Amino acid sequence: MDSIRLRTLPHFFLALFLTFVSVGRASAQDVGAAPAVSKEGVAPGAAAQAAPAAAAGATTGDAAAIAAGDALYKGNCAQCHAINEVVVGPALKDVHKRRPISWLIPWIKNSSKMVASGDEYAVKIFNQYQKQQMPSFALTDAEITSIISYIAAESEKPSQVTAGGATAGNAGQADGQDTGGAGADASTGAGQYVDLLLIVLVVVLIVLVVTLVIIANIMGDVLKGRKDLDGRDVELLDQKFDFSKIYKSNLVRGLAVGLFVLVVLYESVQGVMAIGLDQGYQPTQPIAFSHKLHAGENQINCAYCHTSVYKSKSANIPSANICMNCHSQIKTESPEIKKIYRAIERKQPIQWVRVHNLPDLAYFNHSQHTQVGGIECQTCHGPIQNMEVVYQYSPLTMGWCINCHREQPLNTKGNGYYDNLVKLHDAANQGAAFTVSSNGGTECSKCHY
């Protein structure tokens, strides 16, 4: 009977351990689940795709105009303005009620001209915000009207701003700090609760293990002192596990040698295949610029800094002047921002280190993919809005590009150029998707000429 009890102890301990592990995992999943990061405001193509809708004619209150204005606002205004908060410029809540649209349109197009003309309200705003020059925008009247429609719609929503005109967290955010809010406090509290629970469980498990070991030793000593044990019980008490029999066996040695050979072979093949590839490349930049802060938390549209991404072969590196649109007022004492000031004073460009670089023998056009194809930045560059330091997310190999061309369908609706091509393709391929490769996107001369 005693020998049976000894043999059941390991099963009891295993069951108890699995029970505590299950409880810890369930608590962590229920309490500590984190929401996914939104990409809203950083997806390229939004402003470019919304502009035609605005140009077609926007009216205040029209759903299409509001949607178009939303994209245009995020692409042009959100870097310096908020609806309910003062950022670089004034809060825009009810701006359509404060000034008529006939005044707002020329102000948005060229505020400097209105200030120079001596317009009383324009001069007042200019002086009130430290004579900060608002950039001129090449927007049509319809596009500006759609932006105002969006602002009017947002102004009707309940405000979460305090009486001072800015939230408690806004003061920190104006300096580029993430002060968080009630949601952040709640998630932090939940995370601390889960951590505390797991620590308690680990301590309890350690105590249980030590207790079980002590009990097993005591029971073994007690049983060894008994005279009525038969030979099988004595053999069970005196047996010791011999580890040497395991590592000296031919089977284990063969498995170890085979595993070692496979690992060496695998690493060798991977090393050869990776020659010339820079996936994961993450150089240190001369200024600690955070895409997570700018594109993620502040939702600055990619096209605001990379201004040629929709109209040029390459997505340009932003100049220091673009940085100064905000940082002439925000975080002016930051050591990193002072590096921008020094570059401007010395009339020298910032020596950014290029991360993504294709060989000269390959032709790639950003505007063809972003403007025509509607491809988002994250498709090739990965979750850029979550990166503190940018790294090369995709392999950027020829096979990777060709696979995308084979799978990416072309939007041919409303484009007469494709009508006959689609008919011929559908007749030959029995209704298969008309992809980039169907239009010659995998031919050598498309990228190599």
Disulfide bonds with the S-S distance in Angstrom:
none
